[in-house]
Every structure is written in C-alpha cells, then in structure tokens.
Amino acid sequence: MDSTVWPNDTPIKRVALLLHKLDVSLASSQISDDAKNLLTETRSIVDGLDGYLETMSSNAPDILNPMIAQANSEDWASLHSSGKTQSLLHSNMCAGQYEAVVLQMLAKMTGATRVLEIGMFMGTTTVSLALLPQVEKVVPMDIEPYLFELTSQWWDKSGVGHKIHPMIGDAIEGLHKLRDEKQQFDFCFIDANKDGYSSYFKSVLDLGLIAPKGIVVLDNTLYKSATYVPHKMWTAPAKSIDEVNRLVVADARVDTVMLPVRDGVTVARLKD
C-alpha cells in the first residue's frame, strides 16, 4: 500500500479506507440491495464515529486550533533536509483536540499536579495539561531543539509559560537527571519514538519518578491496529508497540487498562 494514500492515523481510519476500497471494488459487481445497504450502513458507522465522539465531549482549549494549523503548515521535509530537525517529522504526530480532552480528564480524575511528558512535538498536550488550574508543573522532554523554538510562543500566549520547564536532549539521560534531582510526577505521558517506549516505561518506574498512585499514559498503543493485524508499512513500530504493551500489562507494579481512544491509549497506575 502506497503511504501517500494510506492514512497514518488510527485503526478506525484504516477500517474506513478498507471499506472505501471495498465499496469501489463492488460498485460494478452484481450484489444485492441488502448487501449494498449493509456496506453503506457500516461505512456510516465508521465514518461518523470520530466526529460524534468530539461533539459529545467537552471542548479542547481554543489555542490548540492555531497550534494544529501551524503543524499542518510547516514544511517538515525542508526542515529536515536543511538540518533544522534531526528526524523527519510529520504533522500527524500532533495530538489533536479530542485526545487533549481525554488527557485533561485523566489528569483531573487523578488530581495530578506535576506532569512529565516524554515526547512533545507541537506541545498541544503540554499546553492542555498546563492550562488545568490544579497542574503546577509540566516537564516536556524532546530531542529536537527546533520544536522548542517553534512551540514556546504558544506557552506564553496561553498564559502557562511559567509552569512549563522543558528538557532538550536524550530522554533517558533526562530521566536520570530528574531522578538525581529527586523529582516525582503524578502523571507521565509517553508519546515519542516507538522503539524507545519500553525503555521509557521501565525507566520512569525503575528510577522512582512516578509518585504514589501516579499514572503513566502511553499513546499509540494500538498503532493503526498493526499490533494485531500486521501491515508491511508499520512492521517495525508495531513490533515495538506490541513489545511495550506486553511489558506494561505484565509489570506487577502497575494496574493497566488499554483504551480504544484514537490510536490506542494505555493507562498504567502505580499500585497502592
């Protein structure tokens, strides 16, 4: 499948494309009206799900709109080729409004006041969590200095710049630094390079960075459904995600639930 026509997003988007292809393939076939109606109804259910979820959830912070627009307008390929970014980044790495609302809800429910983010990109979740009155400090970590140049303007425009304490560089080194500083966090969000997920998850627990009853939230844990229905486009990242999924659920230090939010969100809570 050509990556230019495959939506690199969520399992539901993968299903939507497959249904579209099936619809096109069957258009010239002699199938019953009942079969056509079943396919139309199925497509309507799938195509309407994301929009309905967003409509029936609280609004995300307004400032996310221009942040996401900027992510979509950046020429990431040119930035990478010119050396501004170490990796080739893509606009679909940006967490959207619905996921921001989900993370805000988790933070509210757990009473989190100190947040650690491993992987930041445009900082939509950074700002969303920092905007919660209860949150006192957010530490976003990313290896790309350019992203901090790009996103820091939004911290100030949203009025939460004083809460955000960025760390630029290798995440594992940064985690050890936080350990040495005896810092702990109630809420840790991991959304970075997929081949590093297992190391990040083990490190935040092994280094004692999660406060009692704190949670670790991992993004993309369904990974386009390629974790259980493989596709050649996503073999390597899906393998990494499947490995961390198995690692998390087997870790006796946490209680774990995987949620079908967008591309999969796993919540691991430190046991009492």
NORNORFEN-V476752 format. One line per field, one symbol per residue. ss: DSSP state (2 for helix, 1 for strand, 0 for the rest). phi: phi as a letter, one per 20 degrees, with the letter a starting at -180 (. if undefined). A space follows every 50 residues. Layout:
ss->???
phi->???
//
This chain:
ss->00000000002222222222222222000000222222222222222222 22222000000022222222222002222220000000002220002222 22222222220001111100000222222200000011111100222222 22222220002221001100222222222200001111110002222222 22222200011111111110002220000002222222222222222222 0001111110000011111100
phi->.fffddfeccgffffgfffffffffegeeedffffffffffffffffefg ffgffecfffggffgfffffgfefeffffffenfcfdeecfffefeffff fffffffffemfdccdddnclfmffgfgffffgffebcdedbeegfffff efgffffemcgfeecfcdpfffffffffffemeccebcddbcgffdgfff ffffefemeefgmfcdddemeelmmffccgbffcgfffffffffgffffe ffececcedeelencddddfff
//
